Amino acid sequence: MRKESLAFLEKLVSTPSPSGFEQPVQRVIRDYVAPWADEVTVDVNGNLTATLNPGGFPRVMLAGHCDQIGFMVQHLGDEGCVYFSAIGGIDTAIVPGEHVVLHTRKGPIPGVIGRKPIHLQKPEERKSQTKDLSSMWIDIGAADKAEAESVLEIGDPITFELGLTRLLGRRVAAPGLDDKVGVFAIMEALRLLAKRKLKCAVYAVSTVQEELGLRGARTGAYAVDPQVAIAVDLTFATDHPYVEKSLIGDLRLDRGPVIAKGPNINPVLHGMLVQAAKKKNLAWQPEAVSRATGTDANVIQISRAGVAAALVSIPNRYMHTSVEIISLDDLEHTVELLTETLMLVGPDTDFTPK
């Protein structure tokens, strides 16, 4: 991976963007793509769209959601403790003891998530508290409520402590890889496509509020009105203990991007993704999804009169925790797959299933 691209990835995962509070990361994306995009716009909901060849046809929408799971300041206790609620689907079992950052008007405030020590818990509390955020609080070191109120406001967003950790080989860990690596992939594909002769228009959309119900993709697709769309997200890697491969599939890190097949996926576009992977000798993995996917592809497919949609995913361990893990090789191959597939799309491409 080139130095500038890796720096972009590191900046993405180090910038807070809980659902509904994506503005800081959208500014990072705008600065990165502005030099080669023909247009960069932000809509009233916060979706950022970078466009190449806007007069071309068909219009192809690439979607990756920039929002991440997080928390929100709900109440300030008399002791200075911060009570909080979840933004998105948090795995509450891993929350106690986490380092977090509260993002305020006055700047970031570090904190830790506490709860009653195990020595003082009754047997029934030991079972229930791993599932109940109301039994936890954030400690920022405030002496009392007044000191907490001097730096915090109700509704301030909270993230896990952010940053990219290098692991062995080409693997990295970070909170918020879901789905900042998807945004990285579509914007890197846009950068590569800017150097080539496109036969279609490309709208790379960094969507918002996916974790709250695919909200940004719904309005973004209505605005772009694409004929074709590829959503890029993460999927569950099954190469670690206690995962049922028979239910999800055999999906592994370092084996390439995952191409979904099922009712949410246009069969012609699926075939083009596979064709591009084989043509460039790119590693890829199949995934069967027998229902509407829980991704931006879901709502994009049924926008307006319908869109030829597909889903490309990056295998991810430990989804919706502070230690999500992906392979940089898989990420780079995803960028190549998107780039080569879009070079196959032109005005005469018929996506009607036959």
VEXDREN-2710 file (C-alpha; in Angstrom, 1 decimal):
% VEXDREN-2710
k/r/px/py/pz
1/MET/0.0/0.0/0.0
2/ARG/1.4/3.4/-1.0
3/LYS/2.4/5.7/1.9
4/GLU/-0.2/8.3/1.2
5/SER/-3.0/5.7/1.1
6/LEU/-2.0/4.2/4.4
7/ALA/-1.8/7.6/6.0
8/PHE/-5.4/8.2/4.8
9/LEU/-6.6/4.9/6.3
10/GLU/-4.9/5.8/9.6
11/LYS/-6.5/9.2/9.7
12/LEU/-9.9/7.7/8.9
13/VAL/-9.8/5.3/11.9
14/SER/-8.3/8.0/14.2
15/THR/-11.1/10.5/13.5
16/PRO/-14.4/10.1/15.4
17/SER/-17.7/9.5/13.5
18/PRO/-20.4/8.0/15.7
19/SER/-23.7/7.8/13.7
20/GLY/-25.2/11.3/13.5
21/PHE/-21.8/12.9/14.3
22/GLU/-19.9/12.1/11.1
23/GLN/-18.7/15.6/10.2
24/PRO/-15.1/15.3/11.3
25/VAL/-14.4/12.2/9.2
26/GLN/-16.3/13.7/6.2
27/ARG/-13.9/16.6/6.3
28/VAL/-10.9/14.2/6.2
29/ILE/-12.5/12.5/3.2
30/ARG/-13.2/15.7/1.4
31/ASP/-9.6/16.9/1.7
32/TYR/-8.3/13.6/0.4
33/VAL/-10.5/13.2/-2.7
34/ALA/-10.8/16.8/-3.8
35/PRO/-7.6/16.8/-5.9
36/TRP/-8.9/14.2/-8.4
37/ALA/-12.7/14.2/-8.1
38/ASP/-14.7/16.3/-10.6
39/GLU/-17.1/17.3/-7.9
40/VAL/-17.4/16.9/-4.1
41/THR/-20.7/17.7/-2.4
42/VAL/-22.2/17.2/1.1
43/ASP/-26.0/16.9/1.5
44/VAL/-28.2/18.0/4.3
45/ASN/-28.0/14.6/6.1
46/GLY/-24.2/14.6/5.9
47/ASN/-23.6/12.2/3.0
48/LEU/-20.4/13.1/1.1
49/THR/-20.4/12.4/-2.7
50/ALA/-17.2/12.5/-4.8
51/THR/-17.9/12.2/-8.5
52/LEU/-16.0/11.3/-11.7
53/ASN/-17.4/12.0/-15.2
54/PRO/-20.7/13.3/-13.9
55/GLY/-22.2/13.5/-17.4
56/GLY/-21.6/9.9/-18.1
57/PHE/-24.1/7.0/-18.2
58/PRO/-24.9/4.8/-16.5
59/ARG/-24.5/6.4/-13.1
60/VAL/-22.7/4.0/-10.8
61/MET/-22.9/4.6/-7.0
62/LEU/-20.2/3.2/-4.8
63/ALA/-21.3/3.3/-1.1
64/GLY/-19.3/2.9/2.1
65/HIS/-20.7/4.1/5.4
66/CYS/-18.4/6.4/7.4
67/ASP/-20.3/6.2/10.7
68/GLN/-19.2/4.0/13.5
69/ILE/-20.9/2.6/16.6
70/GLY/-20.4/4.6/19.8
71/PHE/-22.1/6.1/22.8
72/MET/-23.8/9.3/24.0
73/VAL/-23.7/11.3/27.2
74/GLN/-27.2/10.6/28.7
75/HIS/-26.9/12.0/32.3
76/LEU/-24.3/13.4/34.7
77/GLY/-24.4/12.0/38.2
78/ASP/-23.8/13.8/41.5
79/GLU/-20.5/12.0/41.9
80/GLY/-19.3/13.3/38.5
81/CYS/-19.9/10.0/36.8
82/VAL/-21.2/10.0/33.2
83/TYR/-24.1/7.8/32.4
84/PHE/-24.4/6.9/28.7
85/SER/-26.5/5.2/26.0
86/ALA/-25.4/3.3/23.0
87/ILE/-25.3/4.5/19.4
88/GLY/-25.7/1.5/17.2
89/GLY/-25.3/-2.2/18.1
90/ILE/-22.8/-2.4/20.9
91/ASP/-21.5/-5.7/22.2
92/THR/-22.1/-4.8/25.9
93/ALA/-20.1/-7.7/27.2
94/ILE/-16.8/-6.0/26.1
95/VAL/-17.7/-2.5/27.4
96/PRO/-16.6/-2.5/31.1
97/GLY/-13.0/-1.4/31.4
98/GLU/-12.8/0.2/28.0
99/HIS/-10.9/3.4/27.4
100/VAL/-13.2/6.0/25.7
101/VAL/-13.1/9.5/24.4
102/LEU/-15.9/12.0/24.9
103/HIS/-16.0/14.5/22.0
104/THR/-17.1/17.9/23.3
105/ARG/-17.2/21.5/22.0
106/LYS/-14.1/22.1/24.1
107/GLY/-12.2/19.2/22.7
108/PRO/-11.7/15.5/23.4
109/ILE/-12.0/14.3/27.0
110/PRO/-10.6/10.9/27.9
111/GLY/-12.4/8.5/30.2
112/VAL/-12.8/4.9/31.3
113/ILE/-15.9/2.8/31.6
114/GLY/-16.4/1.5/35.2
115/ARG/-18.9/-0.6/37.1
116/LYS/-19.1/-2.1/40.6
117/PRO/-16.1/-4.3/41.3
118/ILE/-16.7/-8.1/40.9
119/HIS/-15.9/-8.5/44.7
120/LEU/-18.9/-6.4/45.6
121/GLN/-21.4/-7.9/43.1
122/LYS/-24.1/-10.3/44.1
123/PRO/-24.3/-13.6/42.1
124/GLU/-27.3/-12.3/40.0
125/GLU/-25.4/-9.0/39.3
126/ARG/-22.5/-10.9/37.8
127/LYS/-24.8/-12.4/35.3
128/SER/-26.9/-9.3/34.4
129/GLN/-24.4/-6.5/34.3
130/THR/-22.5/-7.7/31.2
131/LYS/-25.7/-7.0/29.3
132/ASP/-26.9/-3.8/30.9
133/LEU/-25.3/-0.4/30.1
134/SER/-27.3/1.1/32.9
135/SER/-25.1/-0.6/35.4
136/MET/-22.0/1.1/34.0
137/TRP/-20.7/4.7/33.8
138/ILE/-17.8/6.7/32.4
139/ASP/-15.3/8.1/34.8
140/ILE/-13.5/11.2/33.5
141/GLY/-11.9/11.9/36.9
142/ALA/-14.4/14.6/37.8
143/ALA/-14.7/15.4/41.5
144/ASP/-18.5/16.1/41.3
145/LYS/-21.3/16.9/38.9
146/ALA/-20.3/20.6/38.6
147/GLU/-16.9/19.7/37.4
148/ALA/-18.3/17.2/34.8
149/GLU/-20.8/19.9/33.7
150/SER/-18.0/22.3/33.1
151/VAL/-16.6/20.2/30.3
152/LEU/-19.5/18.1/29.1
153/GLU/-23.0/18.6/27.6
154/ILE/-25.9/16.1/27.5
155/GLY/-25.8/14.5/24.0
156/ASP/-22.0/14.7/23.5
157/PRO/-20.9/11.7/21.4
158/ILE/-18.4/9.1/22.7
159/THR/-16.1/6.6/20.9
160/PHE/-13.8/3.9/22.0
161/GLU/-10.2/5.2/22.1
162/LEU/-9.3/5.5/18.4
163/GLY/-6.2/4.5/16.5
164/LEU/-4.8/1.8/14.3
165/THR/-2.8/-1.1/15.8
166/ARG/-0.4/-3.1/13.6
167/LEU/-0.5/-6.8/14.2
168/LEU/1.6/-9.6/12.7
169/GLY/1.9/-9.8/8.9
170/ARG/-0.5/-7.4/7.0
171/ARG/-3.2/-7.4/9.6
172/VAL/-4.4/-4.3/11.6
173/ALA/-6.9/-3.8/14.4
174/ALA/-9.0/-0.7/15.3
175/PRO/-12.4/0.4/16.4
176/GLY/-14.5/1.7/13.5
177/LEU/-13.0/-0.4/10.8
178/ASP/-16.7/-1.1/10.2
179/ASP/-17.0/0.6/7.8
180/LYS/-14.2/3.1/7.4
181/VAL/-12.3/0.5/5.3
182/GLY/-15.3/0.5/3.0
183/VAL/-15.1/4.3/2.6
184/PHE/-11.3/3.9/2.1
185/ALA/-11.9/1.3/-0.7
186/ILE/-14.4/3.4/-2.7
187/MET/-12.3/6.6/-2.5
188/GLU/-9.1/4.7/-3.4
189/ALA/-11.0/3.2/-6.4
190/LEU/-12.1/6.7/-7.4
191/ARG/-8.4/7.8/-7.3
192/LEU/-7.4/5.0/-9.6
193/LEU/-10.3/5.5/-11.9
194/ALA/-9.5/9.2/-12.3
195/LYS/-6.4/8.1/-14.2
196/ARG/-8.4/5.9/-16.7
197/LYS/-10.9/6.4/-19.4
198/LEU/-14.3/5.8/-17.9
199/LYS/-17.4/4.8/-19.9
200/CYS/-19.7/5.6/-17.0
201/ALA/-20.3/8.1/-14.3
202/VAL/-19.0/7.2/-10.8
203/TYR/-20.5/8.6/-7.6
204/ALA/-18.5/7.5/-4.5
205/VAL/-20.8/8.2/-1.5
206/SER/-19.5/8.1/2.0
207/THR/-22.9/7.4/3.6
208/VAL/-24.0/8.3/7.2
209/GLN/-26.1/6.6/9.8
210/GLU/-25.9/3.1/8.4
211/GLU/-25.7/1.8/12.0
212/LEU/-29.1/3.3/12.7
213/GLY/-30.9/1.7/9.8
214/LEU/-29.1/2.4/6.5
215/ARG/-30.4/6.0/6.6
216/GLY/-27.8/7.8/4.6
217/ALA/-27.8/5.3/1.8
218/ARG/-31.5/5.6/1.4
219/THR/-31.4/9.4/0.9
220/GLY/-28.1/9.2/-1.0
221/ALA/-29.4/6.8/-3.5
222/TYR/-32.5/8.9/-4.1
223/ALA/-30.3/11.9/-4.8
224/VAL/-27.8/10.1/-7.1
225/ASP/-30.5/8.1/-8.9
226/PRO/-28.0/5.4/-10.0
227/GLN/-28.6/2.6/-12.4
228/VAL/-25.9/0.5/-10.8
229/ALA/-24.5/0.4/-7.3
230/ILE/-21.9/-1.5/-5.3
231/ALA/-21.9/-1.3/-1.5
232/VAL/-18.6/-2.0/0.3
233/ASP/-18.8/-3.2/3.9
234/LEU/-17.4/-5.7/6.3
235/THR/-18.5/-9.3/6.7
236/PHE/-17.9/-11.8/9.4
237/ALA/-14.6/-13.7/9.2
238/THR/-15.1/-17.3/10.4
239/ASP/-11.4/-18.1/10.9
240/HIS/-11.5/-17.9/14.6
241/PRO/-12.9/-20.2/17.4
242/TYR/-16.6/-20.7/18.1
243/VAL/-18.0/-19.6/14.8
244/GLU/-20.4/-21.8/12.8
245/LYS/-19.0/-22.0/9.3
246/SER/-22.0/-24.1/8.3
247/LEU/-24.2/-21.1/9.0
248/ILE/-22.1/-18.3/7.6
249/GLY/-19.5/-19.8/5.3
250/ASP/-15.7/-20.3/5.3
251/LEU/-14.5/-16.7/5.1
252/ARG/-10.9/-15.9/6.0
253/LEU/-8.6/-13.0/6.4
254/ASP/-5.9/-12.8/3.6
255/ARG/-8.1/-14.7/1.1
256/GLY/-9.5/-11.6/-0.7
257/PRO/-12.7/-9.6/-0.8
258/VAL/-16.0/-11.4/-0.4
259/ILE/-18.6/-11.2/-3.3
260/ALA/-22.1/-11.7/-2.1
261/LYS/-24.8/-13.6/-4.0
262/GLY/-28.5/-13.7/-3.2
263/PRO/-31.8/-11.8/-3.7
264/ASN/-30.2/-8.4/-2.8
265/ILE/-27.7/-8.8/-5.6
266/ASN/-28.1/-8.2/-9.3
267/PRO/-27.0/-11.4/-11.1
268/VAL/-25.4/-9.5/-14.0
269/LEU/-23.4/-7.2/-11.8
270/HIS/-22.4/-10.2/-9.7
271/GLY/-21.1/-11.9/-12.8
272/MET/-19.1/-8.8/-13.7
273/LEU/-17.4/-8.7/-10.3
274/VAL/-16.4/-12.3/-10.6
275/GLN/-15.3/-11.7/-14.2
276/ALA/-13.1/-8.8/-13.1
277/ALA/-11.6/-10.8/-10.3
278/LYS/-10.7/-13.7/-12.6
279/LYS/-9.4/-11.4/-15.3
280/LYS/-6.9/-9.7/-12.9
281/ASN/-6.2/-12.9/-11.0
282/LEU/-7.5/-11.4/-7.8
283/ALA/-8.2/-13.7/-4.8
284/TRP/-11.9/-13.5/-3.8
285/GLN/-14.4/-15.4/-1.7
286/PRO/-18.1/-16.3/-2.3
287/GLU/-20.8/-15.5/0.3
288/ALA/-24.4/-16.7/0.2
289/VAL/-26.9/-14.2/1.6
290/SER/-30.4/-15.6/1.3
291/ARG/-32.2/-12.4/2.4
292/ALA/-31.9/-8.7/2.1
293/THR/-28.4/-7.9/3.4
294/GLY/-27.9/-5.7/6.5
295/THR/-25.9/-3.2/4.4
296/ASP/-26.4/-0.1/2.3
297/ALA/-27.0/-2.5/-0.7
298/ASN/-30.4/-3.3/0.9
299/VAL/-32.0/0.1/0.6
300/ILE/-30.1/1.1/-2.6
301/GLN/-31.5/-1.8/-4.5
302/ILE/-35.0/-0.7/-4.0
303/SER/-34.5/3.1/-4.4
304/ARG/-36.9/4.7/-6.9
305/ALA/-37.6/2.2/-9.7
306/GLY/-34.8/-0.1/-8.6
307/VAL/-31.0/-0.3/-8.9
308/ALA/-28.7/-3.1/-10.1
309/ALA/-27.0/-3.6/-6.7
310/ALA/-24.1/-5.7/-5.5
311/LEU/-22.2/-6.1/-2.2
312/VAL/-18.4/-6.5/-1.8
313/SER/-17.2/-7.2/1.7
314/ILE/-13.9/-7.3/3.6
315/PRO/-13.5/-10.1/6.1
316/ASN/-13.5/-8.8/9.7
317/ARG/-12.9/-10.4/13.0
318/TYR/-14.7/-9.2/16.2
319/MET/-17.4/-7.0/14.5
320/HIS/-18.7/-4.1/16.6
321/THR/-15.9/-4.2/19.2
322/SER/-12.9/-2.0/19.8
323/VAL/-10.6/-4.6/18.3
324/GLU/-11.9/-5.3/14.8
325/ILE/-9.3/-6.9/12.6
326/ILE/-8.8/-6.9/8.9
327/SER/-6.1/-7.7/6.4
328/LEU/-4.5/-4.9/4.4
329/ASP/-4.1/-7.3/1.5
330/ASP/-7.8/-7.9/1.4
331/LEU/-8.4/-4.2/1.5
332/GLU/-6.0/-3.5/-1.4
333/HIS/-7.6/-6.3/-3.5
334/THR/-11.0/-4.8/-2.8
335/VAL/-9.9/-1.5/-4.3
336/GLU/-8.5/-3.4/-7.4
337/LEU/-11.7/-5.4/-7.8
338/LEU/-13.9/-2.2/-7.7
339/THR/-11.6/-0.4/-10.2
340/GLU/-11.6/-3.3/-12.7
341/THR/-15.3/-4.0/-12.5
342/LEU/-16.2/-0.4/-13.2
343/MET/-14.0/-0.4/-16.2
344/LEU/-16.4/-3.0/-17.6
345/VAL/-19.5/-0.8/-17.2
346/GLY/-20.6/1.3/-20.2
347/PRO/-23.7/2.8/-21.8
348/ASP/-24.6/-0.5/-23.5
349/THR/-24.3/-2.7/-20.4
350/ASP/-27.7/-4.4/-19.8
351/PHE/-28.2/-5.2/-16.1
352/THR/-31.7/-6.7/-16.7
353/PRO/-31.7/-10.3/-15.2
354/LYS/-32.4/-12.8/-17.9
END
